[in-house]
C-alpha cells in the first residue's frame, strides 16, 4: 500500500511485529521516509482541524489484542476501528471506555471472526450510545 498510495505516517503500538511481514513493512516505510509513530491508549492524534484519532488501545500480552484501536472522528461522524482485537481486548475497551465507544461505523475486530465483537462491544459501539 505504501508504494502505491502516499502515506505520511505509520501508526504502531511500539512493539516489534512477530510476523514475517513486519520487517519488510518497516523497510518500505524507512525507504520512503514514512514517519513511524508509536502510540499508546489515551493518545490523541489531530490530523487536521476536522479529523481526530483517539487511541483507545495499543499493546497487550496477546498479539491480536495488542492491535491499535482507534476512534476516528470527522465532524459529527465517528468510526470505531478495532484492528485485530479479540473478545478479551474488546471487553477491556468496554470496561475502560463505557461511554466513549458510540460510533456511526464499527470495523469489527479480527476480521469479523467469532473470537471478536462480543455483544457488550456491539451494544457499547451502537450510535445510540454516543455520549462523548
Backbone bond lengths (Angstrom), bond angles and torsions (degrees), N, CA, C in turn:
res aa  C-N    CA-C-N  psi(-1)  N-CA   C-N-CA  omega(-1)  CA-C   N-CA-C  phi
1 X - - - 1.449 - - 1.527 109.64 -
2 X 1.333 117.36 -43.46 1.464 119.81 -176.97 1.521 112.80 -63.39
3 X 1.326 117.00 -26.32 1.465 119.31 177.86 1.526 111.49 -78.25
4 X 1.330 117.12 -24.27 1.462 120.62 -175.93 1.521 113.68 -99.77
5 X 1.319 117.19 -26.59 1.461 121.91 -174.78 1.529 108.09 -127.12
6 X 1.331 117.74 133.41 1.469 118.14 177.84 1.534 110.90 -60.99
7 X 1.329 116.11 127.86 1.457 122.80 179.74 1.520 107.35 -122.05
8 X 1.324 116.57 124.04 1.451 120.17 -179.13 1.507 113.50 -91.13
9 X 1.347 116.48 -25.70 1.468 119.72 -175.09 1.515 108.75 -155.79
10 X 1.334 115.64 138.58 1.457 122.46 176.21 1.516 106.64 -112.88
11 X 1.326 116.76 119.11 1.452 122.92 -177.56 1.522 109.04 -94.42
12 X 1.342 116.79 130.10 1.457 121.21 177.62 1.527 109.28 -131.09
13 X 1.317 115.72 170.92 1.460 120.66 175.72 1.525 111.73 -87.78
14 X 1.321 117.02 2.71 1.454 121.58 177.87 1.512 114.95 85.99
15 X 1.315 116.85 -2.67 1.457 121.02 179.82 1.524 109.13 -102.95
16 X 1.318 116.56 140.55 1.457 120.23 178.09 1.520 109.11 -65.16
17 X 1.321 115.87 136.07 1.453 120.65 -179.66 1.517 112.08 -69.74
18 X 1.316 115.34 153.93 1.459 121.14 -178.05 1.527 112.36 -99.54
19 X 1.321 118.24 -7.79 1.458 119.89 -176.09 1.521 111.12 -92.57
20 X 1.316 115.05 164.62 1.461 120.84 178.80 1.531 111.14 -67.13
21 X 1.305 117.97 -15.81 1.466 121.89 -178.44 1.531 112.50 -80.97
22 X 1.340 117.77 -23.24 1.469 121.78 -173.65 1.531 112.85 -56.60
23 X 1.320 117.69 -55.02 1.469 121.08 -176.11 1.532 111.81 -60.95
24 X 1.331 119.35 -45.45 1.471 118.14 178.16 1.538 113.34 -62.71
25 X 1.339 116.99 -36.55 1.467 119.40 178.14 1.522 109.61 -64.52
26 X 1.315 117.55 -44.37 1.464 120.91 179.12 1.525 110.75 -64.01
27 X 1.338 117.00 -37.53 1.461 121.13 177.94 1.528 110.74 -63.56
28 X 1.316 117.27 -46.70 1.472 120.75 178.95 1.528 110.33 -62.40
29 X 1.330 116.96 -44.26 1.466 119.88 178.28 1.522 110.46 -57.78
30 X 1.324 116.73 -45.72 1.465 121.04 179.82 1.529 111.35 -63.49
31 X 1.329 116.64 -44.67 1.468 119.90 -177.24 1.526 112.22 -66.79
32 X 1.319 117.31 -26.77 1.462 121.29 179.33 1.527 112.64 -94.51
33 X 1.316 116.73 -1.82 1.463 119.93 -179.51 1.519 113.40 73.43
34 X 1.332 117.17 24.81 1.464 121.12 178.61 1.522 108.51 -76.83
35 X 1.306 116.17 128.74 1.461 121.37 177.63 1.528 108.39 -69.89
36 X 1.329 116.73 129.32 1.462 122.24 175.86 1.526 106.62 -104.90
37 X 1.332 116.06 121.34 1.459 121.26 -175.73 1.523 110.12 -122.00
38 X 1.323 115.71 123.97 1.459 121.07 175.04 1.522 107.80 -85.77
39 X 1.330 115.83 134.75 1.458 121.18 -179.87 1.528 109.06 -122.95
40 X 1.317 114.67 163.87 1.462 121.46 177.70 1.518 108.63 -135.28
41 X 1.322 115.87 157.83 1.460 120.42 176.78 1.516 109.23 -54.16
42 X 1.327 115.41 134.01 1.456 121.68 -178.48 1.518 113.15 101.59
43 X 1.341 117.36 -16.61 1.465 120.13 177.45 1.523 110.29 -70.64
44 X 1.324 116.00 152.49 1.463 122.37 173.45 1.513 107.68 -127.71
45 X 1.325 116.26 133.33 1.456 122.22 177.38 1.524 107.74 -114.78
46 X 1.320 116.40 115.69 1.456 120.60 176.00 1.523 107.41 -94.09
47 X 1.331 116.27 107.38 1.456 120.18 -176.17 1.518 112.09 -79.07
48 X 1.298 116.46 -36.45 1.464 123.69 170.77 1.520 105.74 -161.00
49 X 1.328 118.79 178.76 1.468 118.04 -175.35 1.530 115.20 -58.16
50 X 1.327 117.89 -21.20 1.461 118.55 -177.30 1.524 114.12 -109.80
51 X 1.328 118.27 0.91 1.466 121.12 -177.46 1.529 109.51 -128.91
52 X 1.334 114.96 124.39 1.455 120.88 179.27 1.517 108.93 -132.01
53 X 1.331 116.00 139.16 1.454 122.48 174.69 1.523 108.35 -115.35
54 X 1.324 116.12 122.28 1.460 120.66 173.92 1.519 107.03 -100.01
55 X 1.317 116.62 127.38 1.456 121.30 178.05 1.520 107.54 -87.02
56 X 1.320 115.96 113.99 1.458 121.32 -178.45 1.521 112.13 -96.43
57 X 1.301 116.30 -25.40 1.454 120.89 179.68 1.507 110.00 -154.35
58 X 1.320 115.96 144.24 1.464 121.71 176.18 1.517 107.72 -170.76
59 X 1.303 116.49 104.16 1.452 119.89 -179.69 1.508 111.23 111.44
60 X 1.298 115.21 154.46 1.456 120.51 179.70 1.515 110.13 159.76
61 X 1.315 115.61 173.63 1.462 120.71 -176.36 1.524 111.76 -70.01
62 X 1.311 117.69 -42.10 1.460 121.92 -179.02 1.517 109.28 -88.91
63 X 1.327 117.56 137.14 1.465 119.63 -175.30 1.531 112.63 -61.15
64 X 1.325 118.86 -36.58 1.462 119.54 178.68 1.521 110.99 -70.93
65 X 1.320 116.69 -42.33 1.459 119.58 179.33 1.527 112.04 -73.25
66 X 1.323 117.71 -7.42 1.462 122.38 175.16 1.529 111.39 -84.79
67 X 1.325 117.27 -0.77 1.462 121.44 -179.93 1.523 111.38 -56.88
68 X 1.311 114.52 148.51 1.457 119.50 171.98 1.524 106.82 -72.97
69 X 1.328 116.30 124.66 1.460 123.06 177.47 1.528 106.95 -110.99
70 X 1.327 115.81 127.35 1.457 120.88 -175.16 1.519 111.62 -123.24
71 X 1.320 115.08 146.06 1.457 122.03 165.90 1.520 104.70 -111.24
72 X 1.320 116.08 107.67 1.467 121.64 -178.85 1.515 108.92 -93.78
73 X 1.326 115.90 133.49 1.465 121.15 -178.96 1.517 109.62 -127.30
74 X 1.312 115.07 127.64 1.464 122.14 175.29 1.518 106.42 -133.44
75 X 1.318 115.46 107.74 1.460 118.46 -174.52 1.515 109.31 62.37
76 X 1.328 115.67 -124.46 1.463 120.74 -179.56 1.521 112.81 -99.29
77 X 1.328 117.52 8.45 1.455 121.63 -177.88 1.521 109.48 -104.86
78 X 1.334 115.19 135.88 1.464 120.89 -177.50 1.528 110.44 -129.08
79 X 1.341 114.67 141.43 1.448 122.90 177.45 1.520 108.08 -123.54
80 X 1.314 117.42 130.62 1.455 122.18 173.56 1.521 106.86 -99.76
81 X 1.328 116.39 116.41 1.460 122.62 -175.71 1.525 107.61 -112.94
82 X 1.322 116.40 103.54 1.455 121.14 -169.72 1.524 114.76 -94.89
83 X 1.309 118.61 5.98 1.462 120.08 176.97 1.507 112.26 56.39
84 X 1.329 115.65 -134.69 1.461 121.60 179.51 1.519 112.17 -100.71
85 X 1.334 117.02 15.24 1.469 119.92 -177.86 1.526 110.64 -54.47
86 X 1.313 114.19 141.43 1.455 120.70 176.97 1.526 108.78 -108.34
87 X 1.301 117.04 -174.17 1.464 121.73 -171.46 1.530 113.22 -54.09
88 X 1.329 118.67 -42.94 1.469 120.29 -178.07 1.527 111.20 -64.75
89 X 1.320 116.99 -44.43 1.462 120.64 178.54 1.516 111.75 -65.85
90 X 1.320 116.56 -38.10 1.462 120.02 179.35 1.525 110.95 -70.89
91 X 1.324 117.52 -35.84 1.470 119.91 175.83 1.523 109.94 -63.06
92 X 1.327 116.73 -37.98 1.472 120.60 177.41 1.524 110.50 -63.98
93 X 1.335 117.47 -37.37 1.475 121.02 176.85 1.519 110.90 -62.00
94 X 1.324 116.42 -45.98 1.461 120.55 -179.15 1.529 109.87 -62.87
95 X 1.332 116.88 -40.37 1.462 120.21 179.79 1.524 111.77 -67.73
96 X 1.333 116.41 -38.55 1.468 120.31 -176.25 1.525 112.96 -80.77
97 X 1.328 117.19 -35.94 1.468 121.65 -174.17 1.528 111.77 -127.04
98 X 1.316 119.83 56.83 1.468 120.33 -173.82 1.535 113.99 -61.72
99 X 1.316 118.02 -26.94 1.461 120.45 -176.97 1.517 113.64 -108.32
100 X 1.323 117.79 8.40 1.462 120.43 -175.43 1.516 113.43 -111.21
101 X 1.308 118.69 -14.76 1.462 121.58 -168.57 1.521 115.24 -79.08
102 X 1.310 119.79 -12.17 1.458 120.99 -177.17 1.515 111.52 -54.59
103 X 1.323 116.46 129.50 1.466 121.39 -176.35 1.522 109.88 -144.15
104 X 1.316 114.73 157.19 1.460 120.39 174.96 1.525 110.86 -79.17
105 X 1.349 115.59 -30.98 1.460 121.99 -179.27 1.522 107.64 -136.01
106 X 1.334 116.02 134.05 1.457 119.75 173.43 1.511 108.84 -119.85
107 X 1.329 115.74 126.45 1.462 121.10 171.30 1.517 104.42 -88.02
108 X 1.301 117.87 109.06 1.460 121.31 -174.12 1.515 111.02 -63.74
109 X 1.329 114.82 149.97 1.452 120.99 -176.48 1.510 113.71 -71.39
110 X 1.301 113.73 156.88 1.461 123.73 174.81 1.530 113.40 43.16
111 X 1.314 114.56 49.38 1.471 122.23 173.92 1.521 113.59 61.06
112 X 1.331 116.57 24.69 1.455 120.21 178.19 1.519 114.00 77.97
113 X 1.330 117.06 16.18 1.473 119.11 -178.45 1.523 111.14 -70.47
114 X 1.309 116.38 167.22 1.461 120.88 -178.73 1.523 112.17 -70.74
115 X 1.340 117.61 -6.78 1.465 120.32 178.50 1.526 111.79 -87.85
116 X 1.311 117.28 4.99 1.463 120.77 -176.33 1.515 111.44 -135.00
117 X 1.335 113.92 172.96 1.467 123.42 176.29 1.526 112.92 57.11
118 X 1.330 116.11 57.18 1.471 118.65 176.66 1.529 110.28 -65.97
119 X 1.322 118.11 158.87 1.462 121.18 -176.97 1.527 113.98 -51.39
120 X 1.331 118.28 -36.63 1.472 119.80 -179.05 1.525 111.37 -62.55
121 X 1.340 117.49 -37.75 1.467 119.76 178.51 1.518 110.46 -71.83
122 X 1.307 117.40 -43.67 1.464 120.31 179.84 1.528 110.07 -58.98
123 X 1.316 115.91 -42.38 1.471 120.30 178.04 1.525 110.89 -64.10
124 X 1.335 116.60 -47.02 1.472 120.32 -177.73 1.518 111.92 -66.08
125 X 1.333 117.06 -31.15 1.460 121.05 -176.76 1.521 113.25 -84.17
126 X 1.312 118.38 -12.51 1.461 120.97 -177.76 1.520 111.80 -58.27
127 X 1.328 117.42 142.04 1.464 120.70 -177.27 1.527 113.88 -57.70
128 X 1.326 116.88 -27.36 1.459 118.63 179.39 1.521 111.58 -70.39
129 X 1.344 117.14 -12.73 1.466 121.66 -179.40 1.525 112.48 -90.56
130 X 1.317 117.95 -5.16 1.461 120.36 -174.38 1.517 110.13 -61.74
131 X 1.329 115.92 122.00 1.465 120.83 178.81 1.508 112.55 -130.17
132 X 1.331 117.28 -20.79 1.467 119.97 -175.22 1.507 111.68 -87.41
